[in-house]
Amino acid sequence: MSIFDQVQTVIATTLKVPPHKITQGTRNEDIAEWDSMGHVNLMIALEQAFDIFMDVEDFPNMVSVPAILQYLAEHGHP
């Protein structure tokens, strides 16, 4: 399973949306469920799924699938 596939699953599960709605270009504004509370829940779910710790200061930058994939690549998940 690729990193994108894993991210897609985490986002879909956390936000309770169909996985096909999550593409490699999806942004928070593309999905109504990705609101402020959904965003916090998603950050926690990503930490758990990838066994990482994100600083709260990183949360505002993680507003798209590309940003999440880049963050993961920079933190040992290419």
C-alpha positions in Angstrom: 0.0 0.0 0.0 1.5 3.4 -1.0 1.7 6.3 1.3 -1.0 8.0 -0.7 -3.3 5.0 -0.3 -2.6 5.1 3.4 -3.3 8.8 3.6 -6.5 8.4 1.5 -7.7 5.7 3.9 -7.0 7.8 7.0 -8.7 10.9 5.6 -11.7 8.9 4.4 -12.1 7.1 7.6 -11.6 10.1 9.8 -13.8 12.5 7.9 -16.3 9.7 7.0 -16.2 10.3 3.3 -15.9 7.8 0.4 -12.2 7.2 -0.4 -12.8 8.1 -4.1 -13.4 11.7 -3.0 -9.8 11.9 -1.8 -7.3 12.4 -4.7 -3.7 13.4 -4.8 -4.8 17.0 -5.2 -7.5 17.2 -2.6 -7.6 20.3 -0.4 -9.5 20.9 2.8 -11.8 23.3 0.9 -12.8 20.5 -1.4 -14.5 18.4 1.4 -17.1 20.0 3.6 -16.3 17.5 6.4 -12.7 18.8 6.5 -13.7 21.7 8.8 -11.7 22.9 11.8 -12.8 20.1 14.1 -12.3 17.5 11.2 -8.8 19.0 10.7 -7.8 18.4 14.3 -9.2 14.9 14.3 -7.3 14.2 11.0 -4.0 15.5 12.4 -4.4 13.1 15.4 -5.4 10.2 13.1 -2.3 10.9 10.9 -0.1 10.9 14.0 -1.5 7.5 15.1 -1.4 6.0 11.6 2.2 7.0 10.8 3.6 6.9 14.4 4.7 10.5 14.2 4.3 13.5 16.4 3.3 16.8 14.8 3.8 20.2 16.4 0.6 22.2 16.7 2.4 24.8 14.6 2.4 22.4 11.7 -1.4 21.9 11.7 -2.2 25.0 9.7 0.2 23.9 6.9 -1.5 20.5 6.5 -4.5 21.6 4.5 -4.1 19.4 1.5 -3.1 15.9 0.4 0.1 17.2 -1.3 1.0 19.1 2.0 0.4 15.9 4.0 2.4 13.8 1.7 5.3 16.3 1.7 5.3 16.4 5.5 5.3 12.6 5.7 8.2 12.4 3.2 10.2 14.9 5.2 9.6 12.9 8.4 10.7 9.5 7.1 7.6 8.2 5.2 8.6 8.5 1.5 
